[in-house]
Amino acid sequence: MSLAAAGVPVRVLEKKTDPGAKLHTTGLLVRDVVDGVDWLSETPPDIVRRIDGVRLYAPDMHSVELVAPGYYFLATDTPQLMRWMTDRCRRLGGEVQLGATYTRARRDDDGFEIDGFGRTSFLVGADGPRSRVARDLGLGENRRFLFGIEHEYAGAQIAEPHLLHCFIDHRLAPGYIGWAVRGVGQVQVGLARRADAPGVAKEAMAAFLTKIAPVIDLRDVHPSHIRAGLIPCGGVVSPVAAERVLLVGDSAGMVSPVTAGGIHTALKHGQAAGRAIADFAAGKRADPSRWFTQTYPKFRAKRALRWAFDHFQNDLTFNLLLGSPPMRAAARLIFFHRARG
Ligand SMILES: Cc1cc2nc3c(=O)[nH]c(=O)nc-3n(C[C@H](O)[C@H](O)[C@H](O)COP(=O)(O)OP(=O)(O)OC[C@H]3O[C@@H](n4cnc5c(N)ncnc54)[C@H](O)[C@@H]3O)c2cc1C
């Protein structure tokens, strides 16, 4: 969008025919993304819903409420948000080609010839956790993943709809958490866990719905959608760029290894990459592949935290310490961080 806004001819290839179809995300936006990505302030108000804080449940289901002054999340009608973003990009002059799958690019002296789509002087791979662009052009690929699964219940209600409900449970969600949130017109319940054998997450999800039934009971409601997907959790891939090509978003591995949130970084660095490429196109700056990716998050502290969580996650500790001041402080830091590396 920032390329289109700068008047640079840009073409987006999207393999889906509907940008709002087959999404694999809860679609929660952290406050930082609202602050950092200017066009989000124009989002139609009926496709977002404010969530003021978090209720965090220990494995034994006792809980604490966490809020931070001025901080909030936005739940989104993500399919509509994706369609709105597509329209906005088009209105700015960008060409969004739907049903268009990138398969291969051939490098030449000043850019690439993209199979089936013509020439480009700069290529951005924003094609998700298993990036075809990265594989095709010999860039780094994600190797470590969480697996997320989510049920959507249209029209359902939950108690405390102004909170994001998060559940710690080493057995059902090893390496991450489960969650429930009242989104825009539906309730979304999901969990993420270290990627393991297919089918295990599905069983864990059934057990999770039973476990949370005393506070959120959706066992007799049929999910209107079920979505699932991989979440990169190994940090930014290497190399993340080569001459006239760079990766952003999940393809670059820029997902917080702790919160598993990747929308904020994808939008923030996608926007900045567009501006850097526009400057390159105007002859004002060098090829962004040489300098721009140094601005990417390093996630050093978060990768250390992930390592600790992977090796020492222990339900008894959370049962004992959840309400304690150090645990509350740590949880606040994780949920209400200013989302840096
Ligand atoms: C269950 C689950 C819940 C999540 N919840 C949250 C959350 O609430 N908040 C948050 O911040 N993060 C969340 N995440 C992570 C977040 O969804 C991702 O980090 C984010 O979607 C990354 O955006 P992206 O544009 O880089 O990649 P994607 O969203 O994967 O988009 C890539 C796009 O590229 C297209 N594509 C792929 N290959 C090709 C090709 N060869 N040619 C053309 N097009 C192609 C795809 O169709 C897709 O539209 C969640 C992840 C999961 C799995």
PDBQT file of the ligand as one rigid body, heavy atoms in Angstrom, charges set to zero:
ROOT
HETATM    1  C1  LIG A 401      -4.367 -19.819  14.463  1.00  0.00    +0.000 C 
HETATM    2  C2  LIG A 401      -3.531 -18.560  14.358  1.00  0.00    +0.000 A 
HETATM    3  C3  LIG A 401      -3.917 -17.416  15.051  1.00  0.00    +0.000 A 
HETATM    4  C4  LIG A 401      -3.142 -16.256  14.961  1.00  0.00    +0.000 A 
HETATM    5  N1  LIG A 401      -3.573 -15.140  15.616  1.00  0.00    +0.000 NA
HETATM    6  C5  LIG A 401      -2.858 -13.999  15.531  1.00  0.00    +0.000 A 
HETATM    7  C6  LIG A 401      -3.345 -12.806  16.147  1.00  0.00    +0.000 A 
HETATM    8  O1  LIG A 401      -4.438 -12.775  16.724  1.00  0.00    +0.000 OA
HETATM    9  N2  LIG A 401      -2.577 -11.673  16.066  1.00  0.00    +0.000 N 
HETATM   10  C7  LIG A 401      -1.374 -11.667  15.407  1.00  0.00    +0.000 A 
HETATM   11  O2  LIG A 401      -0.712 -10.618  15.382  1.00  0.00    +0.000 OA
HETATM   12  N3  LIG A 401      -0.908 -12.772  14.778  1.00  0.00    +0.000 NA
HETATM   13  C8  LIG A 401      -1.633 -13.929  14.811  1.00  0.00    +0.000 A 
HETATM   14  N4  LIG A 401      -1.198 -15.037  14.149  1.00  0.00    +0.000 N 
HETATM   15  C9  LIG A 401      -0.026 -14.901  13.275  1.00  0.00    +0.000 C 
HETATM   16  C10 LIG A 401      -0.442 -14.061  12.041  1.00  0.00    +0.000 C 
HETATM   17  O3  LIG A 401      -1.633 -14.580  11.503  1.00  0.00    +0.000 OA
HETATM   18  C11 LIG A 401       0.627 -14.057  10.960  1.00  0.00    +0.000 C 
HETATM   19  O4  LIG A 401       1.851 -13.661  11.558  1.00  0.00    +0.000 OA
HETATM   20  C12 LIG A 401       0.238 -13.081   9.851  1.00  0.00    +0.000 C 
HETATM   21  O5  LIG A 401      -0.937 -13.514   9.210  1.00  0.00    +0.000 OA
HETATM   22  C13 LIG A 401       1.373 -12.966   8.832  1.00  0.00    +0.000 C 
HETATM   23  O6  LIG A 401       0.948 -12.234   7.718  1.00  0.00    +0.000 OA
HETATM   24  P1  LIG A 401       1.659 -12.452   6.314  1.00  0.00    +0.000 P 
HETATM   25  O7  LIG A 401       0.968 -11.510   5.385  1.00  0.00    +0.000 OA
HETATM   26  O8  LIG A 401       3.127 -12.377   6.449  1.00  0.00    +0.000 OA
HETATM   27  O9  LIG A 401       1.362 -13.960   5.904  1.00  0.00    +0.000 OA
HETATM   28  P2  LIG A 401      -0.068 -14.679   5.528  1.00  0.00    +0.000 P 
HETATM   29  O10 LIG A 401      -1.117 -14.098   6.411  1.00  0.00    +0.000 OA
HETATM   30  O11 LIG A 401       0.254 -16.106   5.565  1.00  0.00    +0.000 OA
HETATM   31  O12 LIG A 401      -0.329 -14.150   4.067  1.00  0.00    +0.000 OA
HETATM   32  C14 LIG A 401       0.399 -14.651   2.976  1.00  0.00    +0.000 C 
HETATM   33  C15 LIG A 401      -0.457 -14.506   1.724  1.00  0.00    +0.000 C 
HETATM   34  O13 LIG A 401       0.312 -14.954   0.626  1.00  0.00    +0.000 OA
HETATM   35  C16 LIG A 401      -0.518 -15.757  -0.211  1.00  0.00    +0.000 C 
HETATM   36  N5  LIG A 401       0.377 -16.690  -0.911  1.00  0.00    +0.000 N 
HETATM   37  C17 LIG A 401       1.067 -17.734  -0.386  1.00  0.00    +0.000 A 
HETATM   38  N6  LIG A 401       1.815 -18.330  -1.341  1.00  0.00    +0.000 NA
HETATM   39  C18 LIG A 401       1.572 -17.643  -2.484  1.00  0.00    +0.000 A 
HETATM   40  C19 LIG A 401       2.058 -17.775  -3.829  1.00  0.00    +0.000 A 
HETATM   41  N7  LIG A 401       2.937 -18.724  -4.167  1.00  0.00    +0.000 N 
HETATM   42  N8  LIG A 401       1.595 -16.898  -4.771  1.00  0.00    +0.000 NA
HETATM   43  C20 LIG A 401       0.706 -15.920  -4.437  1.00  0.00    +0.000 A 
HETATM   44  N9  LIG A 401       0.218 -15.757  -3.192  1.00  0.00    +0.000 NA
HETATM   45  C21 LIG A 401       0.655 -16.597  -2.227  1.00  0.00    +0.000 A 
HETATM   46  C22 LIG A 401      -1.474 -16.453   0.749  1.00  0.00    +0.000 C 
HETATM   47  O14 LIG A 401      -2.653 -16.876   0.070  1.00  0.00    +0.000 OA
HETATM   48  C23 LIG A 401      -1.735 -15.360   1.772  1.00  0.00    +0.000 C 
HETATM   49  O15 LIG A 401      -2.830 -14.554   1.410  1.00  0.00    +0.000 OA
HETATM   50  C24 LIG A 401      -1.948 -16.226  14.193  1.00  0.00    +0.000 A 
HETATM   51  C25 LIG A 401      -1.560 -17.380  13.486  1.00  0.00    +0.000 A 
HETATM   52  C26 LIG A 401      -2.340 -18.533  13.563  1.00  0.00    +0.000 A 
HETATM   53  C27 LIG A 401      -1.923 -19.759  12.785  1.00  0.00    +0.000 C 
ENDROOT
TORSDOF 0
